[in-house]
Amino acid sequence: MSTAPNVMIIPAKVQTAESRRKYHQLRVAAYCRVSTAQEEQQNSYQVQIAYYTDLINRKKEWTLAGIFADEGISGTQTKKRTEFNHMIRMCRNKKIDLVITKSISRFARNTVDCLEYVRQLKDLGIGVIFEKENINTLTMTSEFMIALYGSFAQAESESISKNVSWGKEKAYREGKVQFQYKYLLGYKKGEDGKPEIVPEEAETVRLIYTLFLDGYSMSRIKKLLENKGILTSQGNKVWNESLIRSILKNEKYAGDALLQKTFTSDCITHKIVKNHGERPMYLVTDHHEPIIDRDTYNRVQQELARRSSKRKVSDKTITEQGKYSSKYALTELLICGKCGTPYRRTTWVSRGKKLIVWRCISRLEHGRRYCPDSPTIKEENLHRGIIRAINNYYSCRDDIKRILKANISSVLECQGQKEILATEKRLKEIDQARTDLVGLIASGGCDEDTLDGDFAKLYAEEQDLNERLKMLKLQNQTSDETQQKLDKVTKMIEHEKFELETFDNVLVRKLIECIKILSKNEILVIFKGGYEVRSEIE
């Protein structure tokens, strides 16, 4: 006869904070946090630490496991809360039995994070006591209350974020500008609180702008700065192209400040995004002393736009975007006179010897199919032809002198002309107003004594304007001083000598708009301003 096995049930002993209390003191940790300078004194960082130290030491069943405090850090995210994360690690290492904190909003203003960490600690048998809400997370009904209060805390955080954003926009509208000097090369905070130019760093900024307008690419500027040992705003020896591009695009170097370029899209994640028109932006002009004059800054912006908008010229290019070449100026300027396609620099190798030539890209990629007559030009011959064209351009000194002299004379003689015309117009208006007043008196429409004040005002204004008109006409006359200026400029033009001997990429970029290959023996050089010179090539 079989008998049932004798089984004795041994109840599980879950090691929780409640059960451990019977055997030894609980290791209690306190967590404190303040996130803004506007917190009241009783909630302040130092007061919270003192309070919890005293509270834990007064209870015999508790022993202090540590005070963890984050000062001046937002509670919407736990990633940046160093002390909070340290406390959680100690809990996982079973060095803490109980956590106490003032309220759910002190623990976290993000409902998801709050519940996640509470559950993690509960699984470890560790409770969290929220004093303000009178919640112990080890009780069965506490999670619902935590979620509820956590939602309130998150809503409070969102409200604070909106208030902060409103305050920032108000400051923007009033033109209040804050500089991040740590990342701004060329400026430092002056004694009066306003931006002050740092001469050495300002020279670096000017160098970057000059090199860019001379045709240098971002990578070439980067290499040059590093070779010269020039440091970034943060003291680094290594530059990157994005930093150089940001310097070229930064309106602060022209004395302006564009506000709200970025904004915080989510107060929980604190994600900062670029403002593409979702929020208004505010431009404060002439806010501080510029490092770069406005004309240079505007030309750099135009060149940035030109380079970024280049279209592809080769069918082998995967994208529709063209590529800017800073090494050879002719890559940007040389076009086929037959089909309008740009030329490309090519290396031919014959019997171990290299020959540099320029060829139409259409001819290179499609043979004679679309451009059967475009010539191949040796680079050295092309350079000589361009040098001749530039020297020819400068040799037209008489034409340049005549045009420049006429323009200077016109400008000098017309100084104040607009103000003279405006003054004469106002004098006619005063004369007409006086006539109207006399007519009003003659018709009996108004008493003469009543209009005495109006007559006096018109007379006083007329006297002032007549004096001003005399002075303007005197200044506008072509005086001996004006003639001396004309003679000086004319003499400078007559004695100016220029003759280019070697090909210069920088000079070619500055002077020439484009170069058309007309035939294997002739090119058409079109200078900026429209002046054209035909030049022979060998």
Secondary structure, DSSP 8 states (H G I E B T S, - for coil): ----------------HHHHTTTS-EEEEEEEEE-STT--GGGSHHHHHHHHHHHHHH-TTEEEEEEEEEES--SS-STT-HHHHHHHHHHHTT--SEEEES-HHHH-S-HHHHHHHHHHHHHTT-EEEETTTTEETTSTTHHHHHHHHHHHHHHHHHHHHHHHHHHHHHHHHTT-----GGG-TTEEE-TTSSEEE-HHHHHHHHHHHHHHHTT--HHHHHHHHHHTT---TTS-S---HHHHHHHHH-GGGGT-EEE-SEEEEETTTTEEEE-SSSS--EEETT-S--SS-HHHHHHHHHHHHHHHT-B---TT-SSSB----SS-THHHHEEETTT--BEEEEEEEETTEEEEEEEEHHHHHHTTTT-TT---EEHHHHHHHHHHHHHHHHH-HHHHHHHHHHHHHHHHHTTTHHHHHHHHHHHHHHHHHHHHHHHHHHTTSS-TGGGHHHHHHHHHHHHHHHHHHHHHHHHHS--HHHHHHHHHHHHHHHH------S--HHHHHHHEEEEEEEETTEEEEEETTS-EEEEE--
